[in-house]
Amino acid sequence: MADNSLNPVPFSEPPYLRGLPSPYITPAHLRFQKACRKFIWDNLLQHALEWEREGTVPSHVFQTFSKHNMLLPNMPAPLPVDWLKRLGIHDILGVKVEDWDYIYTGIYCDELARSGLSGPSGSLTAGFAFGIPPIVKFGSRELQERFLPDLLTGKKRSCIAITEPEAGSDVANIVTTAVKSADGQHFIVNGSKKWITNGIWSDYTTMAVRTGGPGPGGLSVLVVPLQNQPGVTMRRLKVSGQITGGTTYIELDDVKVPVSNLVGKEGNGMRIIMTNFNHERLVISVGVTRQARVALSSAFAYCLKREAFGKTLMDQPVVRHRLAKAGAELETMWAWVEQILYQLCHLSKEESDRQLGGLTALAKAKSAMVLNECAQCAVLLFGGNGFTRTGQGELAEAILRDVPGARIPGGSEDVLLDLSVRQLVKIYQAQEKKLAQGSKI
């Protein structure tokens, strides 16, 4: 839908867009939502399914989004205001960059996923969401001066490269090496990175490498040039969903990278990588929840008109039961995501990492489970149409293929479930220790 008119189909919109009161959404947020929806529809979503079929989003789309500062919302809030103003960037569709908060981020990510497909939007966002933030947060002034002007304005593209063929969620065991040259002026990088979103189009990647011994203490982060760089070979991977996301295999054979491209300090790679994971998992959660909404509401609309056994599918109790179960999961998930977004607006980065890190990991895992429930529900209710890559059920079929792309990237589901509880236990133990000390006073 290009406009902001109310979609009457149940489960099609979050409560604040159905005219219900919200403790989180201000008039300013609503103004942005309207402008955001129009921009994204005009420049991406109206062609999203067509481009997903073709396998690639045209390059001019990235340029258009960059020109209007509409990739900056993928970065963690608050935005790097000083850098943006220095580059002549003062607002995003009327929202001053200094006023940007995580509620705006949530609105943007929700609108970006409105097609129901993660590939088209994913073809644009990975650099700003995951590649640039480590440079902003940990890069030296000299490193920032060399890279941020072109990256923040979209003149150059970037991505994040952590995952390897044998090390995905197990970040501490990556094996790509970066060894200093004899003259100490370069790192010589050897290894491979796999399943790298946007890699094929990226000029640079923020890459996790091993500069020291085994384990997390041996990891560092480098900005590695990709396009036309001697020793770098890239090829696109065929994946089941997110077709347009540019999933890439990168091979590195004696690639020379200046030592000045080191992000932060040598050996601090694990901390740098982990710092942005909360943001990555949260924006995934928002987009995935919108995908679930699209799948379920499209099935709901279909059930209202499709007839079987002399009545509509909606007149069948078993169908209503299936929709109700999925709908309850969906609306519960959205309420939780909104709650986390609001909390991030009112906590320091240090406090939010401590209090919300485990919960954000859990929310990301749960959002993918909810997507799986809603997508399977939709495909089953569409019947044969949901099994076909054309026609009425085409979108539901495509969303179901996207499900593994929600359950695996950003931390695989089982890893995040375990991580979330371990983090909560840590908080418990710290609080218990504090209480015990207080009782001795």
KAWOTA-V791320 format. One record per residue. N is the residue number from 1. SS is DSSP state (~ for helix, > for strand, _ for the rest). D_CENTER is the distance of its C-alpha to the mean C-alpha in Angstrom with 2 decimals. Layout:
n-><N	N>
ss-><SS	SS>
d_center-><D_CENTER	D_CENTER>
This chain:
n-><1	2	3	4	5	6	7	8	9	10	11	12	13	14	15	16	17	18	19	20	21	22	23	24	25	26	27	28	29	30	31	32	33	34	35	36	37	38	39	40	41	42	43	44	45	46	47	48	49	50	51	52	53	54	55	56	57	58	59	60	61	62	63	64	65	66	67	68	69	70	71	72	73	74	75	76	77	78	79	80	81	82	83	84	85	86	87	88	89	90	91	92	93	94	95	96	97	98	99	100	101	102	103	104	105	106	107	108	109	110	111	112	113	114	115	116	117	118	119	120	121	122	123	124	125	126	127	128	129	130	131	132	133	134	135	136	137	138	139	140	141	142	143	144	145	146	147	148	149	150	151	152	153	154	155	156	157	158	159	160	161	162	163	164	165	166	167	168	169	170	171	172	173	174	175	176	177	178	179	180	181	182	183	184	185	186	187	188	189	190	191	192	193	194	195	196	197	198	199	200	201	202	203	204	205	206	207	208	209	210	211	212	213	214	215	216	217	218	219	220	221	222	223	224	225	226	227	228	229	230	231	232	233	234	235	236	237	238	239	240	241	242	243	244	245	246	247	248	249	250	251	252	253	254	255	256	257	258	259	260	261	262	263	264	265	266	267	268	269	270	271	272	273	274	275	276	277	278	279	280	281	282	283	284	285	286	287	288	289	290	291	292	293	294	295	296	297	298	299	300	301	302	303	304	305	306	307	308	309	310	311	312	313	314	315	316	317	318	319	320	321	322	323	324	325	326	327	328	329	330	331	332	333	334	335	336	337	338	339	340	341	342	343	344	345	346	347	348	349	350	351	352	353	354	355	356	357	358	359	360	361	362	363	364	365	366	367	368	369	370	371	372	373	374	375	376	377	378	379	380	381	382	383	384	385	386	387	388	389	390	391	392	393	394	395	396	397	398	399	400	401	402	403	404	405	406	407	408	409	410	411	412	413	414	415	416	417	418	419	420	421	422	423	424	425	426	427	428	429	430	431	432	433	434	435	436	437	438	439	440	441>
ss-><_	_	_	_	_	_	_	_	_	_	_	_	_	_	~	~	~	~	_	_	_	_	_	_	_	_	~	~	~	~	~	~	~	~	~	~	~	~	~	~	~	~	~	_	~	~	~	~	~	~	~	~	~	~	_	_	_	_	~	~	~	~	~	~	~	~	~	_	_	_	_	~	~	~	_	_	_	_	_	_	~	~	~	~	~	~	_	_	_	_	>	>	_	_	>	>	~	~	~	_	_	~	~	~	~	~	~	~	~	~	~	~	_	_	_	_	_	_	~	~	~	~	~	~	~	~	~	~	~	~	~	_	~	~	~	~	~	~	_	_	~	~	~	~	~	~	~	~	~	~	~	~	_	_	_	_	_	>	>	>	>	_	_	>	_	_	>	_	_	_	~	~	~	_	_	_	>	>	>	>	_	_	_	_	_	>	>	>	>	>	>	>	>	>	>	>	_	_	~	~	~	_	_	>	>	>	>	>	>	>	_	_	_	_	_	~	~	~	>	>	>	>	>	>	>	_	_	_	_	_	_	>	>	>	>	>	_	_	_	_	_	_	~	~	~	_	_	>	>	>	>	>	>	>	>	>	>	>	~	~	~	>	>	_	_	_	_	_	~	~	~	~	~	~	~	~	~	~	~	~	~	~	~	~	~	~	~	~	~	~	~	~	~	~	~	~	~	~	~	~	~	~	~	~	~	_	>	>	_	_	>	>	~	~	~	_	~	~	~	~	~	~	~	~	~	~	~	~	~	~	~	~	~	~	~	~	~	~	~	~	~	~	~	~	~	_	_	_	~	~	~	~	~	~	~	~	~	~	~	~	~	~	~	~	~	~	~	~	~	~	~	~	~	~	~	~	~	~	~	~	~	~	~	~	~	~	~	_	_	_	_	_	_	~	~	~	~	~	~	~	~	~	~	~	~	~	~	_	_	_	_	_	~	~	~	~	~	~	~	~	~	~	~	~	~	~	~	~	~	~	~	~	~	~	~	~	~	~	~	~	_>
d_center-><22.59	23.16	24.79	24.24	27.04	26.72	25.75	28.32	26.80	25.96	22.35	21.24	20.16	19.26	22.55	22.44	22.43	25.31	27.43	27.31	27.53	24.49	24.85	21.58	21.77	24.26	26.02	24.07	20.73	22.39	23.63	20.25	18.90	21.83	21.46	17.73	18.38	21.26	19.63	16.65	19.20	21.67	19.55	17.02	17.21	20.94	20.65	17.37	19.31	21.90	19.62	17.86	21.48	22.38	19.49	18.54	17.48	20.35	19.95	21.44	18.37	16.47	19.74	20.13	16.79	17.64	21.17	20.25	17.81	15.07	12.36	13.22	11.49	8.09	10.07	11.03	14.01	16.83	16.48	18.81	21.58	24.40	22.80	21.71	25.22	26.83	25.15	26.42	23.20	24.22	22.20	19.32	21.11	23.68	21.69	23.00	20.51	22.28	21.79	18.01	16.68	13.75	15.35	14.94	11.23	11.13	13.50	11.71	8.41	11.08	13.17	10.81	10.46	14.21	15.36	14.13	12.72	9.22	11.00	12.42	9.57	7.63	11.02	10.81	7.75	7.21	10.39	10.04	6.82	8.13	11.56	13.42	12.99	15.20	17.79	17.89	18.29	20.46	21.90	25.60	26.92	28.20	24.92	23.16	26.11	25.78	22.11	20.56	22.83	21.77	18.04	17.63	19.73	18.14	21.43	19.78	16.44	14.58	12.08	11.73	14.26	14.76	15.27	18.82	20.95	22.35	19.73	16.21	15.48	18.92	17.93	21.43	23.11	21.74	24.82	24.12	26.85	27.52	31.28	33.11	35.67	39.36	39.48	36.40	34.82	32.03	29.74	30.35	27.18	27.58	25.32	22.50	18.72	17.31	14.30	12.94	10.51	12.41	15.11	17.91	17.64	16.99	19.97	18.74	16.47	15.94	17.38	18.40	22.10	25.10	27.72	29.68	30.73	28.97	26.40	23.83	26.52	26.79	23.30	22.63	20.07	21.28	20.35	21.59	22.77	22.03	23.72	27.47	27.38	30.24	29.25	25.72	25.38	22.31	22.06	19.59	19.14	19.83	17.36	17.90	14.90	12.31	15.51	14.65	11.62	14.31	14.02	16.66	19.30	20.58	24.07	25.58	29.38	31.02	28.55	29.97	27.66	29.39	29.45	28.52	24.98	24.45	21.70	23.37	26.11	26.87	26.06	23.37	20.50	19.47	19.33	17.34	14.68	14.62	14.52	10.92	9.74	10.18	7.92	5.00	6.35	7.13	4.50	3.80	7.52	8.25	7.25	8.87	11.72	12.42	12.66	15.08	16.89	17.48	18.79	21.03	22.42	23.27	25.15	26.83	28.11	29.34	31.20	33.00	34.65	34.90	38.31	39.41	42.67	44.06	41.36	37.72	35.05	34.35	37.94	37.30	36.73	34.65	32.17	31.96	31.48	28.53	26.86	27.67	26.11	22.78	22.94	23.64	20.60	18.39	20.01	20.08	16.35	15.81	18.52	16.95	13.56	15.76	17.87	15.29	14.20	17.95	18.74	16.45	18.51	21.63	21.09	21.36	18.66	21.04	21.76	18.24	17.35	20.56	20.55	16.96	15.57	16.97	16.29	12.55	12.62	14.86	12.87	9.89	12.78	14.65	12.17	12.17	15.94	16.26	14.63	17.09	19.91	19.40	18.92	21.96	23.89	23.34	24.39	27.40	28.53	28.29	30.49	31.39	29.38	26.21	27.24	27.66	25.39	27.33	28.79	27.99	25.62	23.71	20.47	20.70	21.43	18.44	16.05	17.78	17.18	13.39	13.75	13.96	10.65	9.27	12.01	11.99	8.99	7.76	11.37	13.59	14.73	18.20	17.32	15.18	17.99	20.45	18.60	18.31	22.07	23.04	21.38	23.17	26.37	26.12	25.99	28.87	30.93	30.56	31.62	34.44	35.70	35.69	37.61	40.07	40.76	41.28	43.79	45.88	46.43>
